[in-house]
Every structure is written in C-alpha cells, then in structure tokens.
Amino acid sequence: MRYGSLQLKNNLVAAPLAGISNRAYRVLCKRYGAGLTYVEMLKVESFLHHNRKMMTLKYYREDERPVGIQFAGNNPQWLAEACKMAEDEGYDTVDLNMGCPVPKIGKCGAGSALMAYPEKAGKCFDAMVNAVKIPVTVKIRAGVNENCLNFIEIGRMAQEAGMVAITIHPRTRAQSFKGVADHSRTGELKAAVDIPVIASGDVKEPEDAVKILRETGCDGVMLGRGVWGRPWLFREIDELRRYGRVITPTPDATERLGVLRDHFALLLEGFDARHACQVVRRYATWYVRDIPGSAQYRARMTQVESREEFHEVLDEITDHYESIVGVPEHEIIGRRAPALAVTF
Ligand SMILES: Cc1cc2nc3c(=O)[nH]c(=O)nc-3n(C[C@H](O)[C@H](O)[C@H](O)COP(=O)(O)O)c2cc1C
C-alpha cells in the first residue's frame, strides 16, 4: 500500500492508541508484520510545548521505520507548525485525529468533535498538507451521530486538500466504542474517493480482516484492540491471505510468556524500572488471560513494583503452566491456588 510518496511493505497498520502504542508495543507489532505503526496521539499544543512527558510519548528509534505521528487539534496554524516539527524530527507520515471520542479531547473541539465542523476541518487539512512534504492522512469516524453521518463529505474534503489516505473507524462519535463498527460505511467511503481507505474497527480474528478487505474493497486494515497480547495477529492475517489458512501455529503459553518478557525488556529500554512496571501492568494480563488457573497471577501482575517482582511472577506462571500442560481442564481447577493449599 502507498501513502503518497511512502511505500509500505503491506497494508496492515497498527493503530495509534493513547496510553498503549509506545515504542515497546510498536516494536512487537512490527516484529509480527505491521507495515506501519504510530506513536500515541498527541495534543497539538502539548507537542508544540515540548514538555518532558511529550519527549517520552513521541520517542521512537530509527529501526522502527516507517513510523507515523498523530495529532489531535483544531487550530490550523498550530497543526501546520506541529507537522513541520514532526517532519523535521523524521517522522514518515502524519495523521490528524478526528476519531477520538474522549471528553478531554472533545471539549477542545478536537478528535471526533471536529467531525461536527467540516469547514474548520477543511482548514486544518489544507494547513497540514501545505506545511510539509511527508504524507498527511486523517482518521475519521462515520459521523457525529446517526443523524449526522458525514464521513463521505469529510473524506472527499480530505482528498481534495491533498491528503493521501483516510482511515475510517465506522462508528459515530455518539457511539464511542459501543455497538459494532459498520464496515458497509467503509465500503461507501471507498467508492466515493480515489485515495486509499483503511478500515479500523473490530478486527479480532484473521478472518475479520480478510472479510472487511473483500467486502468493502478497502485498501488496508488497521488493528487496535485485537492485537493486545496477540501481536502475531498481523502474521496470521498475512498468512491467511497468502496461503488461504494460518500456517504458523498460534503461540502456546510458553511462547506468549516469552513475548511478554520481551515486551517488558523493551519497556525498560525507554523507561526507568518503576515506570516500566506501571506500564507493563496494563499489558501483562493480556498475554496470560488464556492460561487456565492464571487468575491469581494476573491479579499480582497488576501490582508489580519492581523488575525482580515482575520476573518472579512470570517464573511462577511458567512453572504453573508447565505443571498443567496435558492435564484435563477439570483437574486444573483443583490446582489453581497452590499458595492456599499449604494452609491445610
Ligand atoms: C485505549 C484506546 C486508545 C485509543 N487511542 C487512539 C488514538 O490515540 N488515536 C486514534 O486514532 N485512535 C485511538 N483509538 C481508536 C483505535 O485506533 C481504533 O480506531 C478503535 O479502537 C477501533 O478499532 P479496534 O476495534 O481494532 O480496537 C483508541 C482506542 C482505544 C481502545
């Protein structure tokens, strides 16, 4: 897939995810086949301020390329300045967020709130595109609510302004994350514009991606929550499309725990140990949720305070898993809490 001058190795994009898509997350997505990743959404004024938190959020390394940045804002001049800075800082592409439904962003008239103001959005598009040479894209919702489904109008404006691709998360702002993403709207957008359209929403299994690509004719898919604790979803989609089935076996618990260890090690490259522990608490349970009897370890993982403690809990889960491999499910129930057993 091409984003203007930027040739991507495939059409699988890792979604920008506030609070999630830090470098560690992106590296894992890329390792398993993402063609493009994004740093977390940044409020344009915070980016221009360059404060310390921003330095952490926007941190990326050369070996991640191609890497995109995404801004939330509604001030054309600020957005243009931010695009210029992003270009100077080496990002490969820049996206405008018109999808975020959270009040903190909406009350500034940014994110999905901007869907209600097409004229203002158009000025932002023009300012961003005219400010830089790197490809500029936009991520939109289906509209403000069911009475204002203006994704085609906004999509055409983006194309007119010179944006090189549009990602659509086809829920409305009013829906937030409720209901389902209606990808018939992705198909309608694809039919209405000539630039690439990327579908975002509810890709949980490889089959979901293949179905959306086939039924909507869209150019690519963006993966969000489906990848949490399962970065190999990129590989599975790729294999399903190439060979008609997923070839590589889904990682078993031992391999998943290995990926979690890697995830933590990557976090330690960018954060001090305390911060890395705070962040890994968010991710850790995703990787072990399917291991029978892991509830007690999951609970502990959400409280780890140090690198040693993290590895201790992981070692215990590994031992637990190795002790139950091949044991029927009903027998595992009785083994769930060895710590409690010693009290008898
Ligand atoms: C925790 C969380 C954070 C998100 N942050 C962003 C963001 O920073 N920028 C953005 O464009 N979309 C963001 N989204 C929306 C996702 O990119 C995606 O469009 C949406 O979750 C639907 O796709 P999914 O079903 O694959 O998750 C976020 C979603 C979640 C759940």
The ligand as an ORCA input file, in Angstrom:
! r2SCAN-3c Opt
* xyz 0 1
  C      -7.432      2.596     24.700
  C      -7.640      3.132     23.322
  C      -6.863      4.192     22.875
  C      -7.053      4.707     21.593
  N      -6.259      5.715     21.168
  C      -6.380      6.175     19.902
  C      -5.517      7.188     19.411
  O      -4.638      7.682     20.117
  N      -5.692      7.602     18.134
  C      -6.653      7.065     17.319
  O      -6.780      7.475     16.163
  N      -7.471      6.109     17.746
  C      -7.350      5.645     19.010
  N      -8.164      4.643     19.438
  C      -9.102      4.036     18.481
  C      -8.425      2.874     17.737
  O      -7.336      3.314     16.971
  C      -9.403      2.138     16.825
  O      -9.852      3.003     15.811
  C     -10.608      1.611     17.581
  O     -10.217      1.036     18.814
  C     -11.366      0.565     16.768
  O     -10.509     -0.447     16.365
  P     -10.334     -1.861     17.154
  O     -11.704     -2.477     17.269
  O      -9.399     -2.618     16.270
  O      -9.761     -1.535     18.502
  C      -8.031      4.148     20.731
  C      -8.801      3.066     21.189
  C      -8.619      2.568     22.452
  C      -9.467      1.411     22.909
*
